[in-house]
Every structure is written in C-alpha cells, then in structure tokens.
C-alpha cells in the first residue's frame, strides 16, 4: 500500500473505481497501481512519512527576541 495526498480533483473512473470519491487535501492509502496512476495523472502526490518525521525531529526552535536580549539594528 502507498500513501498519497489528493492535490487536484480527479474525474471519471477506471476499472470500477470512481475517482469522484477522492477529496482534495485528504490522504489515502491505496494499492501501488492505483496510487501511481493518480500521481502520474497529476491528481495526487506521494506522502513520504519518513520525510515528515525527519522534518519534525530537525525543526529549529523559534527565535525568541526577549530571551536573546539583542536588538535589531534600526
């Protein structure tokens, strides 16, 4: 199974699968063939969980000017 996120409303059907049932912005776990078809047609993008996890683990803390004590030059 592959995860994809719908980025453009798909239309029509293939092999009895109605593409109208997929909604923009939602993530779906689909068979590799159906997921690949939607990505290749531009209706979806792959969701790579390991990249999302990496981004969360490596995010930098927000800049806190009050704690820093330095002033921006005028």
N, C-alpha and C positions, 0 to 999 in steps of 0.2 A: 504494500500500500504506500502511496505517496501523498504528501500533503500539498495542497495548492490553495491560493487565495484568488478569488474571482476579482478581476480588475475592470472588466467590461461586460455588459450584459450579453450572455450567449443566446443565440436564437436557433430554433429548429430542433431536430432530433437525429440521432444515429443509433441504429440497432435497438430502437425502442426506448432509448434514454432521452427524455425531454430536457433539453438544455435550459428551457424557460424556468425550471425549478431551482436553478442556481442563482444566488443573490450576490450582488457586488459587495465586496468588503468582508464576506464570510469565508472561513477556511473550511475545506472539505478534505477528507481522506478517501482517495479513490484508487481504483486499480491503476497500475502503471500505464496501460494503454489509453484509458480514458483521460487520465491526468495529463499525459503527454500530448494528446490531441488538443485539449483545451489550452495548454500552454503554447503549442505551435500555432494555433489559430489566433492567438493574441487575447484570448478571453481570461487567462489566468497567469499567475506567476508562481513558481515553486516556493514553498515555505521551508526554509532550512533552519530547523530548531537549534542546531548546534551554533549557528551564527548568532541567533537571538540570545542564547545562553552566554556566548562569549562577550557580546556587547554589554550585557548586564554585569558580568563579572569584571569588565575592564573599564567601566564608566568612571570618569573623574568626578571628584566631589565638586559641588557648585562653589563658585568664587564667593567668598564672604568678606566684603569690604570692611565691615565693622570689626571682625576678628583679625583682619590683616593689619589694620591701622594706617595703611598708606593711602594717600590721596591721589586722585588722578590729576595730571597737570592741566592747568586752565588754558 
